[in-house]
């Protein structure tokens, strides 16, 4: 049996401002840094000996992981960064205030863009002030201009199978620090959540979800380590 910890980054500045963030690099708030540090303490209290970590190439997830590892007392753990664990790309919604977007387009349309499984927002225009299309960390990558949750899963799942699963099968306990939608994609894979139900799965910031896996990578137990901030888990857990 192995253990996997899924950790969503702590509160970011655009979380606080209620803006669509996606692939834009924004810092953690003071609260977000505290959440990240506390997550490391919770992981330490769990008693699990972690062996390695995976994260995205976005600063808020990397910063969260670093703070967590400091609190865990194991900043030396090897870390692999990959863009396929990035947040969902919000396309033309990037940077917009969520309430103002509802006022402009209506609650129903914004709900579809945010919570449907396979309907992406409008594409990000080439003249955008947000630099993901030209950011050098994505050199050689066909950078998306918008993504649904399904499209996010379409990049997360192959990376899970090719790079992360073999490490787990080698008996390693892992921490994956990433984002609401890339982690939602992993939850869909691990718990076989339906297309209909997965948009309703919420993952709180800075609260590790600890999952025990059997030899077939099937979850045998799952729990949030901060019970006061826990969200509902897929049926059966």
FENQUI-V166787 format. One record per residue. N is the residue number from 1. PHI is phi as a letter, one per 30 degrees, with the letter a starting at -180 (NA if undefined). Layout:
{{N,PHI} {N,PHI}}
This chain:
{{1,NA} {2,b} {3,b} {4,b} {5,c} {6,c} {7,b} {8,d} {9,e} {10,d} {11,e} {12,c} {13,d} {14,d} {15,e} {16,d} {17,d} {18,i} {19,c} {20,d} {21,c} {22,i} {23,c} {24,d} {25,d} {26,b} {27,d} {28,d} {29,d} {30,e} {31,d} {32,d} {33,d} {34,d} {35,d} {36,d} {37,d} {38,d} {39,d} {40,d} {41,d} {42,d} {43,d} {44,d} {45,d} {46,d} {47,i} {48,d} {49,c} {50,d} {51,c} {52,a} {53,b} {54,b} {55,a} {56,d} {57,c} {58,c} {59,e} {60,d} {61,d} {62,d} {63,d} {64,d} {65,d} {66,d} {67,d} {68,d} {69,d} {70,d} {71,d} {72,d} {73,i} {74,b} {75,d} {76,d} {77,e} {78,d} {79,b} {80,c} {81,c} {82,a} {83,d} {84,d} {85,c} {86,e} {87,d} {88,e} {89,d} {90,d} {91,h} {92,d} {93,d} {94,e} {95,i} {96,d} {97,d} {98,d} {99,d} {100,d} {101,d} {102,d} {103,d} {104,d} {105,c} {106,j} {107,e} {108,d} {109,d} {110,d} {111,d} {112,d} {113,d} {114,d} {115,c} {116,d} {117,d} {118,b} {119,c} {120,d} {121,d} {122,e} {123,d} {124,d} {125,d} {126,d} {127,d} {128,e} {129,d} {130,c} {131,c} {132,d} {133,d} {134,b} {135,d} {136,d} {137,d} {138,c} {139,e} {140,i} {141,c} {142,d} {143,d} {144,d} {145,c} {146,a} {147,b} {148,d} {149,d} {150,d} {151,d} {152,d} {153,d} {154,d} {155,c} {156,d} {157,d} {158,d} {159,d} {160,e} {161,d} {162,d} {163,c} {164,c} {165,e} {166,d} {167,d} {168,d} {169,d} {170,d} {171,i} {172,c} {173,c} {174,b} {175,c} {176,c} {177,c} {178,a} {179,b} {180,e} {181,d} {182,d} {183,d} {184,d} {185,d} {186,d} {187,d} {188,d} {189,d} {190,d} {191,c} {192,h} {193,d} {194,d} {195,e} {196,d} {197,d} {198,d} {199,d} {200,d} {201,d} {202,c} {203,c} {204,d} {205,d} {206,h} {207,b} {208,d} {209,c} {210,c} {211,b} {212,d} {213,c} {214,d} {215,d} {216,c} {217,i} {218,c} {219,d} {220,c} {221,a} {222,a} {223,a} {224,d} {225,d} {226,c} {227,d} {228,d} {229,c} {230,d} {231,c} {232,d} {233,c} {234,e} {235,e} {236,j} {237,b}}
